[in-house]
């Protein structure tokens, strides 16, 4: 492996925990690769392998840019893998282990630190991680919480967005909304995507609007979305999108669930309305709402007027180009899209 630093990345993704962990780790891996490091993914099961390979480009797959180690363990119980992973780490010259999992414990991280430097990607503050590097890219972070981390990267400057978002500098806000971007996550267990479309399509306010909808193999409403797209030519489905920044940049307005998509929309400057469909999304959507960047219309599980509120919020933005212009400027000032590069530099500096 020569003198190139080897970075192991421990993460997972599946229908239960969605795909966000894999995507942000792959983004960091690409930034590390650009710096001539050698990222290696360590995953629990076949589901994570399939999803991760599906996110890679044909060139990355052909060139085996990111080797995969299949642990054959239960992603919900990482304690059981400690002897296996510790042995792997001790037998190879690993510069750093990046961990991105909601299931690891302080004891797990302590054990890994015996073999190599450890970086931990945190967005829940469930415990104070004993790591050499802690990364929390939430819009607002209580940094006093972190006492056990030797180094802490906190705030939206460290949002690990794909390189295309740092390159995308031009976005124009038009007076009329003609294209609406819709994204409700990789799994969408409450079928929010198809239900919001069914709510908006009959309304005269959206008669001239095209709906650009993200879907994928784990999407709960995928079959219904395909049927709707066949019946209604204003519904355009997008799957396995490689140039997400361009797709977002071609839209005038967005409706999305919480998560990395909020940061991506800010980096481009696309005015948006957000919702939450999982507990871990709530702090983020509330923070974007409080900052005046992306209004939050509530949680699908708790708001009985969810779809009416979403339609009203989208309509208000659509009818006010001045508000959209002002919001777009503030969004781009908040997120610059270079977070993955900063994280990669910090990992390599360990």
C-alpha positions as CSV (number, residue, x, y, z in Angstrom):
1,X,0.0,0.0,0.0
2,X,3.1,2.2,-0.1
3,X,3.1,5.5,1.9
4,X,-0.5,6.4,1.3
5,X,-2.4,6.6,4.6
6,X,-5.0,3.9,5.0
7,X,-8.3,5.1,6.5
8,X,-10.9,2.5,7.5
9,X,-14.6,3.7,7.5
10,X,-17.0,1.7,9.7
11,X,-20.6,2.3,8.7
12,X,-23.8,0.7,7.5
13,X,-27.0,1.3,5.6
14,X,-30.3,-0.6,5.0
15,X,-34.0,-0.2,4.9
16,X,-34.2,0.3,8.7
17,X,-31.5,2.9,9.1
18,X,-31.7,4.4,5.6
19,X,-28.8,5.4,3.4
20,X,-27.6,8.6,4.8
21,X,-24.6,7.1,6.8
22,X,-23.3,5.5,3.6
23,X,-23.7,8.5,1.4
24,X,-21.9,10.9,3.8
25,X,-19.1,8.4,4.4
26,X,-18.7,7.9,0.7
27,X,-18.4,11.6,0.3
28,X,-15.7,11.8,2.9
29,X,-14.0,8.8,1.3
30,X,-13.9,10.6,-2.1
31,X,-12.3,13.6,-0.4
32,X,-9.7,11.4,1.2
33,X,-9.0,9.7,-2.2
34,X,-8.4,13.1,-3.8
35,X,-5.7,13.5,-1.1
36,X,-4.1,10.2,-2.1
37,X,-5.3,8.4,1.0
38,X,-6.7,4.9,0.7
39,X,-10.2,4.6,2.2
40,X,-11.5,1.1,3.0
41,X,-15.2,0.5,4.0
42,X,-16.0,-1.9,6.8
43,X,-19.7,-2.9,6.8
44,X,-21.9,-5.4,8.6
45,X,-23.9,-7.1,5.9
46,X,-24.8,-7.6,2.3
47,X,-27.4,-4.9,2.3
48,X,-24.8,-2.3,3.1
49,X,-22.5,-3.7,0.3
50,X,-25.3,-3.5,-2.3
51,X,-26.3,0.0,-1.4
52,X,-22.7,1.3,-1.2
53,X,-21.9,-0.2,-4.6
54,X,-25.1,1.3,-6.0
55,X,-23.9,4.8,-4.9
56,X,-20.5,4.4,-6.6
57,X,-19.7,5.6,-10.1
58,X,-18.9,3.0,-12.8
59,X,-15.4,4.2,-12.8
60,X,-15.1,3.7,-9.0
61,X,-16.5,0.2,-9.3
62,X,-14.3,-0.8,-12.2
63,X,-11.2,0.7,-10.5
64,X,-12.1,-0.8,-7.1
65,X,-11.5,2.6,-5.7
66,X,-13.0,1.7,-2.3
67,X,-12.3,-1.8,-1.1
68,X,-15.0,-3.4,1.1
69,X,-14.6,-5.6,4.2
70,X,-17.7,-7.6,5.0
71,X,-17.9,-8.3,8.7
72,X,-20.9,-10.6,8.6
73,X,-22.2,-9.2,11.9
74,X,-25.4,-7.6,13.2
75,X,-25.3,-3.8,12.6
76,X,-27.4,-3.3,15.7
77,X,-24.9,-5.0,18.0
78,X,-21.4,-3.6,17.2
79,X,-20.0,-4.9,20.5
80,X,-19.9,-8.4,19.0
81,X,-17.5,-7.3,16.3
82,X,-14.9,-5.7,18.6
83,X,-12.6,-8.7,18.6
84,X,-12.9,-9.1,14.8
85,X,-12.3,-5.5,14.0
86,X,-9.6,-5.0,16.6
87,X,-7.7,-7.9,15.1
88,X,-8.0,-6.4,11.6
89,X,-6.8,-3.0,12.7
90,X,-3.9,-4.4,14.7
91,X,-2.7,-6.5,11.7
92,X,-2.7,-3.6,9.3
93,X,-1.1,-0.2,9.3
94,X,-4.2,1.9,9.7
95,X,-3.9,5.6,10.1
96,X,-7.4,6.2,11.3
97,X,-10.8,4.5,11.8
98,X,-13.8,6.7,11.0
99,X,-16.9,5.5,12.7
100,X,-20.5,6.5,11.7
101,X,-23.1,4.4,13.5
102,X,-25.9,5.1,16.0
103,X,-25.3,1.8,17.7
104,X,-21.7,2.1,18.9
105,X,-20.8,2.8,22.5
106,X,-18.1,4.7,24.4
107,X,-16.6,1.2,25.2
108,X,-16.5,0.3,21.5
109,X,-14.6,3.5,20.6
110,X,-12.2,3.0,23.5
111,X,-11.3,-0.4,22.2
112,X,-10.7,0.8,18.7
113,X,-8.4,3.6,20.0
114,X,-6.1,0.9,21.3
115,X,-5.4,0.0,17.6
116,X,-5.4,3.3,15.8
117,X,-6.6,6.9,15.8
118,X,-10.4,7.1,15.9
119,X,-12.7,9.7,14.3
120,X,-16.5,9.7,15.2
121,X,-19.2,11.2,13.1
122,X,-21.9,12.3,15.5
123,X,-25.3,14.0,14.9
124,X,-27.3,12.9,18.0
125,X,-25.1,13.7,21.0
126,X,-26.3,10.5,22.7
127,X,-23.0,10.3,24.6
128,X,-19.7,12.1,24.8
129,X,-17.5,10.1,22.4
130,X,-14.0,9.3,23.5
131,X,-12.4,9.8,20.1
132,X,-9.3,11.6,18.7
133,X,-11.6,13.5,16.4
134,X,-15.4,14.2,16.7
135,X,-17.4,15.7,13.8
136,X,-20.8,17.2,14.3
137,X,-22.0,19.3,11.4
138,X,-25.4,20.3,12.8
139,X,-26.3,23.9,12.1
140,X,-26.1,24.7,15.8
141,X,-23.9,22.4,18.1
142,X,-23.5,22.5,21.9
143,X,-19.7,22.2,21.8
144,X,-19.6,22.2,25.7
145,X,-21.1,18.7,25.4
146,X,-17.8,17.3,24.0
147,X,-15.2,16.8,26.7
148,X,-13.8,13.4,25.7
149,X,-12.9,14.4,22.1
150,X,-9.3,15.4,21.6
151,X,-10.4,17.6,18.6
152,X,-13.9,18.7,17.7
153,X,-15.2,19.9,14.3
154,X,-18.5,21.5,14.9
155,X,-21.0,23.4,12.7
156,X,-22.2,23.5,9.2
157,X,-18.7,24.3,7.8
158,X,-18.1,20.5,8.2
159,X,-21.1,19.3,6.3
160,X,-19.8,16.5,4.1
161,X,-21.4,17.3,0.8
162,X,-20.4,15.9,-2.5
163,X,-17.7,17.9,-4.5
164,X,-20.3,19.0,-7.1
165,X,-22.0,21.2,-4.4
166,X,-18.8,23.2,-3.8
167,X,-18.4,23.7,-7.6
168,X,-22.0,24.8,-8.2
169,X,-21.9,28.6,-7.9
170,X,-24.7,29.9,-10.1
171,X,-28.4,29.8,-9.2
172,X,-31.2,32.1,-10.4
173,X,-34.5,32.7,-8.6
174,X,-37.2,33.2,-11.2
175,X,-40.5,35.0,-10.6
176,X,-42.6,31.9,-11.4
177,X,-42.2,28.4,-10.0
178,X,-42.1,25.9,-12.8
179,X,-40.2,23.0,-11.2
180,X,-40.6,21.6,-7.7
181,X,-38.0,19.2,-6.2
182,X,-39.4,16.5,-3.9
183,X,-37.2,14.3,-1.7
184,X,-38.4,12.3,1.4
185,X,-35.3,10.2,2.0
186,X,-34.1,6.8,0.8
187,X,-36.9,4.8,2.5
188,X,-39.9,7.1,3.1
189,X,-41.7,4.7,5.5
190,X,-44.8,6.9,5.7
191,X,-45.1,7.3,1.9
192,X,-44.9,11.1,2.3
193,X,-43.6,11.5,-1.3
194,X,-46.6,10.0,-3.1
195,X,-49.1,11.5,-0.7
196,X,-47.8,15.1,-1.1
197,X,-47.9,14.6,-4.9
198,X,-51.5,13.4,-4.7
199,X,-52.3,16.4,-2.6
200,X,-50.7,19.0,-4.9
201,X,-51.4,17.7,-8.4
202,X,-55.1,18.5,-8.4
203,X,-54.6,22.0,-7.2
204,X,-54.8,24.8,-9.7
205,X,-51.8,26.6,-8.1
206,X,-49.6,23.8,-9.4
207,X,-51.2,23.2,-12.8
208,X,-48.1,24.5,-14.7
209,X,-45.5,22.9,-12.4
210,X,-43.3,19.8,-13.0
211,X,-42.5,17.7,-10.0
212,X,-39.0,16.2,-9.9
213,X,-39.1,13.3,-7.5
214,X,-36.3,11.3,-6.0
215,X,-36.9,7.6,-5.5
216,X,-34.8,4.4,-5.1
217,X,-34.9,0.7,-4.5
218,X,-35.7,1.0,-0.8
219,X,-38.4,3.7,-1.2
220,X,-41.7,2.6,0.4
221,X,-43.9,4.3,-2.2
222,X,-41.8,3.5,-5.3
223,X,-44.5,1.4,-7.1
224,X,-47.1,4.0,-6.4
225,X,-44.8,6.7,-7.7
226,X,-44.1,4.8,-10.9
227,X,-47.8,4.4,-11.4
228,X,-48.4,8.1,-10.8
229,X,-45.7,9.1,-13.2
230,X,-47.2,6.9,-15.9
231,X,-50.5,8.6,-15.5
232,X,-49.3,12.2,-14.9
233,X,-46.5,13.5,-17.2
234,X,-45.8,16.4,-14.8
235,X,-44.3,13.8,-12.4
236,X,-40.7,13.1,-13.3
237,X,-38.9,10.4,-11.3
238,X,-35.2,10.5,-10.7
239,X,-33.2,7.4,-9.6
240,X,-29.5,6.9,-9.2
241,X,-28.8,10.6,-9.7
242,X,-25.1,11.3,-10.1
243,X,-25.3,15.1,-10.7
244,X,-27.7,16.0,-7.8
245,X,-26.4,19.6,-7.7
246,X,-27.5,20.1,-11.3
247,X,-30.9,18.6,-10.7
248,X,-31.5,20.7,-7.6
249,X,-30.2,23.8,-9.4
250,X,-32.8,23.2,-12.2
251,X,-35.7,23.6,-9.7
252,X,-37.3,26.7,-8.3
253,X,-38.6,25.3,-5.1
254,X,-38.2,22.1,-2.9
255,X,-40.0,20.0,-0.4
256,X,-37.9,17.6,1.6
257,X,-37.5,15.6,4.7
258,X,-34.8,16.4,7.2
259,X,-31.2,15.2,6.7
260,X,-28.3,16.0,4.4
261,X,-30.7,17.2,1.7
262,X,-31.3,20.4,3.7
263,X,-27.6,21.2,3.5
264,X,-27.4,20.4,-0.2
265,X,-30.3,22.7,-1.0
266,X,-28.6,25.5,1.0
267,X,-25.4,25.0,-0.8
268,X,-27.2,25.5,-4.2
269,X,-29.6,28.1,-2.8
270,X,-32.9,26.4,-3.6
271,X,-35.7,27.8,-1.5
272,X,-37.4,25.0,0.3
273,X,-40.0,23.7,2.9
274,X,-39.0,20.8,5.2
275,X,-40.7,18.1,7.2
276,X,-39.6,15.4,9.6
277,X,-40.4,11.7,9.5
278,X,-37.9,10.4,12.0
279,X,-36.7,11.4,15.5
280,X,-33.1,12.1,14.5
281,X,-34.3,14.6,11.9
282,X,-36.1,16.9,14.4
283,X,-33.2,18.9,15.8
284,X,-31.9,19.6,12.3
285,X,-35.2,20.8,10.8
286,X,-35.9,22.9,13.8
287,X,-32.4,24.5,13.6
288,X,-32.9,25.4,9.9
289,X,-36.3,26.8,10.7
290,X,-35.0,28.9,13.6
291,X,-32.2,30.2,11.4
292,X,-34.7,31.5,8.9
293,X,-33.3,29.2,6.2
294,X,-35.8,26.5,5.6
295,X,-39.3,26.5,7.2
296,X,-40.4,23.3,8.9
297,X,-44.1,22.4,8.6
298,X,-44.0,19.6,11.3
299,X,-43.7,15.9,11.8
300,X,-45.8,13.5,9.7
301,X,-46.4,11.4,12.9
302,X,-47.7,14.3,15.0
303,X,-49.3,16.9,12.7
304,X,-52.8,15.9,11.6
305,X,-52.9,18.8,9.0
306,X,-49.5,17.9,7.7
307,X,-50.3,17.9,3.9
308,X,-52.4,21.0,4.1
309,X,-49.7,22.8,6.0
310,X,-47.1,21.7,3.5
311,X,-49.2,22.9,0.6
312,X,-49.8,26.3,2.3
313,X,-46.1,26.8,3.0
314,X,-45.0,25.9,-0.5
315,X,-47.7,28.2,-2.0
316,X,-46.5,31.1,0.2
317,X,-43.0,30.7,-1.1
318,X,-44.1,30.2,-4.7
319,X,-46.1,33.3,-4.7
320,X,-43.3,35.5,-3.2
321,X,-40.2,35.7,-5.5
322,X,-38.7,38.4,-3.2
323,X,-38.8,36.1,-0.2
324,X,-37.3,33.2,-2.3
325,X,-34.5,35.5,-3.5
326,X,-33.7,36.7,0.1
327,X,-33.9,33.1,1.4
328,X,-31.6,31.8,-1.4
329,X,-28.9,34.3,-0.6
330,X,-28.9,33.4,3.1
331,X,-28.9,29.7,2.4
332,X,-25.8,29.9,0.3
333,X,-24.0,32.1,2.9
334,X,-24.7,29.4,5.6
335,X,-23.4,26.3,3.6
336,X,-20.4,26.5,1.2
337,X,-20.3,22.8,0.3
338,X,-16.6,22.3,1.3
339,X,-17.1,20.3,4.5
340,X,-15.9,16.9,3.2
341,X,-12.6,18.5,2.3
342,X,-12.2,20.0,5.8
343,X,-13.0,16.7,7.4
344,X,-10.6,14.8,5.2
345,X,-7.8,17.3,6.0
346,X,-8.6,16.9,9.8
347,X,-8.5,13.1,9.6
348,X,-5.2,13.1,7.7
349,X,-3.7,15.6,10.2
350,X,-4.2,13.0,13.0
